[in-house]
Amino acid sequence: MSSQVTPDARARWGGLVEPLHPGAAGADDPRWGENAYLAFWDADDDVFGVVHVMTSPNAGGRRARCTLSVPGAFAEFEEEVAPNSFASHSMRWDVGRADGLVEVDHPELGIAVNIVPRSNVVAFEPYSVAPSLEGRDPLSHHEAFCDLEGRVRVGDTWRHIRGRGFRDRTWGFRDESSNVLEWVAVVASFDDFDTMMIRFRWDDGFRQDAFLNSGAETLKLKDFAFTRDAAGLGQRARFTAAGGAERTLEVVHRLGIAWCPLGHEREGPTIGAFDNFVAFECDGARGRGFIEQGILHEVW
């Protein structure tokens, strides 16, 4: 990642272009983690993917990983990154770019897409969704929905895609396997609105956050609920919009799952997380996105 962030990038992407913090933690401090994440999907085809990079100045779990699914084919890889770096052999994601270009070049898959923000960048910081780790400052987390267009390939076959994405950037003291028990998040994009709803069960209790973007307006959502199917997968989400109207997001089609590694290999309680990419319906309109589930595995 470049050491400089241009004013244009900062104005467009806000906290999503935050530079790395190489001096933030030492060997005797808790685990400091930094990540950049992009989940994306085609508007009409069953194509989805994830580009995700994590690094740390003082702990393991440093990786660049990418998942790509197209009809009839699936590929993914994971590569090491150095401390305080977002670069791997196949991925050079400069998160500070104002033009939003994301490129991956690996023998198994390729991605060359450009993303632009659809709406306001929102942050967890003002709402204390993530508690502090060992008394340190809470995580900083910023996210936004994006419009996306470009090319992807599995093997040697390229295909054009046009759709949506969800991008985030997080930094701070973090070790999900030590202080979070479970979470569920619904991320959905429609032509006239985008919404993200998330609820955590941390070791100090439940915390949640949710928002709805419609044009230039960002509305905080306080009342929402999730329903699971018989296998425990997310089936629907209900929320109360402006004016008190209740709306329901219903899963009508599942595209597939991308696993989401967050920590490092260990003997002991370990978070397992995945993103289930789906097609939604709301009031007769169709949208797409994913449902993310994280659960602490306590048998080893």
C-alpha positions as CSV (number, residue, x, y, z in Angstrom):
1,M,0.0,0.0,0.0
2,S,1.2,3.5,-0.8
3,S,2.4,5.6,2.2
4,Q,0.5,8.6,0.9
5,V,-3.3,9.1,0.6
6,T,-4.4,11.8,-1.8
7,P,-7.0,14.3,-0.7
8,D,-9.3,13.1,-3.5
9,A,-9.1,9.5,-2.2
10,R,-9.8,10.7,1.4
11,A,-12.8,12.7,0.2
12,R,-14.2,9.8,-1.7
13,W,-13.4,6.9,0.5
14,G,-13.0,8.4,4.0
15,G,-11.7,5.8,6.5
16,L,-11.5,3.1,3.9
17,V,-8.2,4.5,2.7
18,E,-6.6,4.8,6.2
19,P,-2.9,4.1,5.9
20,L,-1.3,1.2,7.9
21,H,-0.1,1.9,11.5
22,P,3.3,0.2,11.7
23,G,4.2,1.5,15.2
24,A,0.8,0.9,16.8
25,A,1.8,-2.2,18.8
26,G,4.9,-3.9,20.1
27,A,5.8,-7.5,21.1
28,D,4.3,-7.1,24.6
29,D,1.0,-5.6,23.5
30,P,-2.2,-7.5,22.6
31,R,-2.6,-8.5,19.0
32,W,-3.0,-5.6,16.7
33,G,-4.8,-6.3,13.4
34,E,-5.4,-4.4,10.2
35,N,-7.6,-5.6,7.4
36,A,-9.0,-4.5,4.0
37,Y,-12.0,-6.4,2.6
38,L,-14.1,-6.4,-0.5
39,A,-17.0,-8.8,-1.1
40,F,-18.6,-8.4,-4.6
41,W,-21.3,-10.0,-6.7
42,D,-22.6,-9.7,-10.3
43,A,-26.0,-8.1,-10.6
44,D,-27.5,-10.8,-12.8
45,D,-25.2,-13.9,-12.8
46,D,-24.2,-16.2,-10.0
47,V,-20.7,-14.7,-9.7
48,F,-19.3,-13.7,-6.4
49,G,-15.9,-13.2,-4.8
50,V,-13.9,-11.9,-1.9
51,V,-10.6,-10.0,-1.8
52,H,-9.3,-9.8,1.8
53,V,-6.0,-8.9,3.3
54,M,-4.9,-8.9,7.0
55,T,-1.6,-7.9,8.5
56,S,-0.2,-7.1,12.0
57,P,3.0,-5.6,13.4
58,N,3.1,-8.0,16.3
59,A,1.1,-11.2,15.7
60,G,0.3,-14.0,13.2
61,G,-2.7,-14.4,11.0
62,R,-1.1,-12.3,8.3
63,R,-2.6,-13.3,4.9
64,A,-3.9,-12.2,1.6
65,R,-6.8,-14.5,0.4
66,C,-9.1,-14.4,-2.5
67,T,-12.2,-16.5,-3.4
68,L,-14.0,-16.4,-6.8
69,S,-17.0,-18.4,-7.8
70,V,-18.5,-18.4,-11.4
71,P,-21.1,-20.8,-12.7
72,G,-19.4,-24.2,-13.0
73,A,-16.1,-23.2,-11.5
74,F,-14.6,-22.1,-8.2
75,A,-11.1,-21.1,-7.1
76,E,-9.3,-19.5,-4.1
77,F,-5.9,-19.0,-2.7
78,E,-4.2,-17.8,0.4
79,E,-0.7,-16.2,0.6
80,E,1.4,-14.8,3.3
81,V,2.0,-11.1,3.7
82,A,4.8,-9.4,5.7
83,P,4.2,-7.4,8.9
84,N,2.8,-4.0,8.1
85,S,2.1,-4.8,4.5
86,F,-1.0,-5.5,2.4
87,A,1.0,-7.0,-0.5
88,S,1.4,-10.6,-1.4
89,H,2.9,-12.4,-4.4
90,S,-0.4,-12.3,-6.3
91,M,-2.2,-9.3,-4.8
92,R,-1.2,-5.7,-4.8
93,W,-4.2,-4.0,-3.4
94,D,-3.4,-0.4,-2.9
95,V,-6.3,0.6,-0.7
96,G,-5.4,4.2,-0.8
97,R,-6.1,4.6,-4.6
98,A,-8.8,7.2,-5.4
99,D,-9.9,5.2,-8.5
100,G,-10.8,2.1,-6.6
101,L,-9.0,-0.3,-8.8
102,V,-8.6,-3.9,-7.3
103,E,-6.3,-6.3,-9.1
104,V,-5.4,-10.0,-8.4
105,D,-3.2,-12.1,-10.7
106,H,-2.8,-15.7,-9.6
107,P,-2.6,-18.9,-11.7
108,E,-5.9,-20.1,-10.4
109,L,-7.9,-16.8,-10.7
110,G,-7.8,-13.2,-11.8
111,I,-9.7,-10.1,-10.8
112,A,-9.5,-6.6,-12.4
113,V,-12.4,-4.5,-11.2
114,N,-13.0,-0.9,-10.5
115,I,-15.2,0.1,-7.5
116,V,-16.9,3.5,-6.8
117,P,-18.8,4.3,-3.6
118,R,-22.6,4.1,-3.8
119,S,-23.2,5.9,-0.6
120,N,-21.8,7.4,2.6
121,V,-18.9,5.7,4.4
122,V,-20.1,4.6,7.8
123,A,-18.1,3.8,10.9
124,F,-18.5,1.7,14.1
125,E,-16.4,4.0,16.2
126,P,-19.2,6.5,17.4
127,Y,-21.4,3.6,18.5
128,S,-18.9,1.4,20.4
129,V,-20.0,-1.8,18.7
130,A,-16.7,-3.5,19.3
131,P,-15.5,-3.5,23.0
132,S,-11.9,-2.8,23.9
133,L,-9.4,-5.7,24.1
134,E,-7.5,-5.8,27.4
135,G,-8.5,-2.2,28.2
136,R,-7.2,-0.8,24.9
137,D,-9.0,1.5,22.4
138,P,-11.9,-0.2,20.6
139,L,-11.6,-1.2,17.0
140,S,-11.9,1.3,14.2
141,H,-14.2,0.0,11.5
142,H,-15.3,1.8,8.3
143,E,-17.5,0.4,5.5
144,A,-19.4,1.3,2.4
145,F,-21.4,-0.2,-0.5
146,C,-19.9,0.1,-4.0
147,D,-20.8,-0.1,-7.6
148,L,-18.4,-2.4,-9.5
149,E,-17.4,-3.3,-13.0
150,G,-14.6,-5.2,-14.6
151,R,-13.3,-8.7,-15.4
152,V,-12.8,-11.9,-13.5
153,R,-11.4,-15.3,-14.5
154,V,-11.1,-18.8,-13.1
155,G,-8.2,-20.5,-14.9
156,D,-7.8,-19.0,-18.3
157,T,-11.3,-17.8,-19.0
158,W,-12.1,-14.2,-18.5
159,R,-15.7,-12.9,-18.1
160,H,-17.1,-9.4,-17.7
161,I,-19.1,-8.6,-14.6
162,R,-21.1,-5.6,-13.4
163,G,-22.6,-5.5,-10.0
164,R,-22.1,-4.4,-6.4
165,G,-19.7,-4.7,-3.6
166,F,-19.2,-4.1,0.0
167,R,-15.8,-2.8,1.2
168,D,-14.5,-2.3,4.7
169,R,-11.3,-1.3,6.5
170,T,-10.5,-2.1,10.2
171,W,-7.6,-1.5,12.5
172,G,-6.9,-1.8,16.2
173,F,-6.4,-4.4,18.9
174,R,-8.3,-7.5,18.0
175,D,-8.4,-11.2,18.6
176,E,-11.9,-12.4,17.8
177,S,-11.3,-15.9,19.3
178,S,-10.6,-14.4,22.7
179,N,-13.6,-12.0,23.2
180,V,-16.4,-12.7,20.7
181,L,-18.8,-15.6,21.0
182,E,-21.0,-15.1,17.9
183,W,-22.2,-12.6,15.3
184,V,-24.5,-12.5,12.4
185,A,-24.6,-9.8,9.7
186,V,-26.9,-9.2,6.8
187,V,-25.5,-7.1,3.9
188,A,-27.9,-6.4,1.1
189,S,-28.0,-4.0,-1.9
190,F,-31.1,-3.1,-4.0
191,D,-31.5,-0.5,-6.7
192,D,-33.0,2.1,-4.3
193,F,-31.3,1.2,-1.0
194,D,-28.5,-0.6,0.7
195,T,-28.5,-1.9,4.2
196,M,-26.1,-3.6,6.7
197,M,-27.4,-5.1,10.0
198,I,-25.1,-6.8,12.5
199,R,-25.4,-8.2,16.0
200,F,-22.6,-9.4,18.1
201,R,-22.4,-11.5,21.3
202,W,-19.2,-10.4,22.9
203,D,-17.9,-11.7,26.2
204,D,-19.5,-8.7,27.9
205,G,-22.9,-9.0,26.3
206,F,-24.8,-8.1,23.1
207,R,-24.0,-5.2,20.8
208,Q,-25.4,-4.2,17.5
209,D,-25.3,-1.7,14.7
210,A,-27.4,-1.2,11.5
211,F,-27.9,1.4,8.8
212,L,-29.8,2.0,5.6
213,N,-28.5,4.1,2.8
214,S,-31.0,5.6,0.4
215,G,-29.5,8.2,-2.0
216,A,-27.5,10.7,0.1
217,E,-29.3,9.9,3.3
218,T,-28.0,7.4,5.9
219,L,-30.5,6.2,8.4
220,K,-29.5,4.4,11.6
221,L,-31.7,1.3,12.2
222,K,-32.4,0.3,15.8
223,D,-35.2,-2.3,15.4
224,F,-34.2,-5.4,13.4
225,A,-34.5,-9.2,13.8
226,F,-33.1,-12.3,12.1
227,T,-34.8,-15.6,11.2
228,R,-32.8,-18.8,10.5
229,D,-33.8,-21.8,8.5
230,A,-33.8,-25.4,9.8
231,A,-30.0,-25.6,9.1
232,G,-29.3,-22.4,11.0
233,L,-28.6,-20.4,7.9
234,G,-30.0,-16.9,7.7
235,Q,-33.4,-16.9,6.0
236,R,-34.8,-13.3,6.5
237,A,-34.2,-10.1,8.2
238,R,-36.9,-7.6,9.4
239,F,-36.2,-3.9,10.1
240,T,-38.2,-0.8,10.9
241,A,-37.5,2.0,8.3
242,A,-38.2,5.7,8.5
243,G,-41.8,6.4,9.4
244,G,-42.2,3.2,11.3
245,A,-42.8,0.9,8.3
246,E,-41.6,-2.6,8.7
247,R,-39.7,-4.2,5.8
248,T,-38.5,-7.7,5.3
249,L,-35.5,-9.1,3.4
250,E,-36.2,-12.7,2.3
251,V,-33.5,-15.0,0.9
252,V,-34.8,-16.5,-2.4
253,H,-31.6,-18.0,-3.8
254,R,-28.2,-19.0,-2.3
255,L,-25.1,-18.5,-4.6
256,G,-22.5,-20.1,-2.4
257,I,-20.2,-19.7,0.6
258,A,-16.8,-18.1,1.1
259,W,-15.0,-19.0,4.3
260,C,-13.5,-16.1,6.2
261,P,-10.3,-16.8,8.2
262,L,-9.7,-14.2,10.8
263,G,-6.9,-15.5,13.2
264,H,-4.2,-18.1,13.2
265,E,-3.9,-21.8,13.8
266,R,-4.4,-22.7,17.5
267,E,-5.4,-25.3,20.0
268,G,-8.2,-23.7,21.9
269,P,-11.4,-21.7,21.2
270,T,-11.3,-20.5,17.6
271,I,-13.7,-18.3,15.7
272,G,-15.1,-19.8,12.5
273,A,-16.7,-17.4,10.0
274,F,-18.2,-17.5,6.5
275,D,-20.1,-15.4,4.1
276,N,-23.1,-16.9,2.5
277,F,-23.8,-15.0,-0.8
278,V,-27.5,-14.8,-1.6
279,A,-30.2,-13.2,-3.7
280,F,-32.8,-11.2,-1.6
281,E,-36.3,-10.1,-2.2
282,C,-37.9,-7.0,-0.5
283,D,-41.4,-5.7,-1.3
284,G,-41.2,-7.4,-4.7
285,A,-37.8,-6.0,-5.6
286,R,-34.7,-8.2,-6.1
287,G,-31.3,-7.5,-4.6
288,R,-28.1,-9.3,-3.7
289,G,-25.5,-9.5,-1.0
290,F,-24.4,-11.9,1.7
291,I,-25.1,-13.1,5.2
292,E,-22.0,-13.4,7.4
293,Q,-22.0,-15.8,10.4
294,G,-19.3,-16.1,13.0
295,I,-19.3,-18.7,15.8
296,L,-16.8,-19.5,18.5
297,H,-15.8,-23.2,18.3
298,E,-15.1,-24.4,21.8
299,V,-14.4,-28.1,21.3
300,W,-10.9,-29.0,20.3
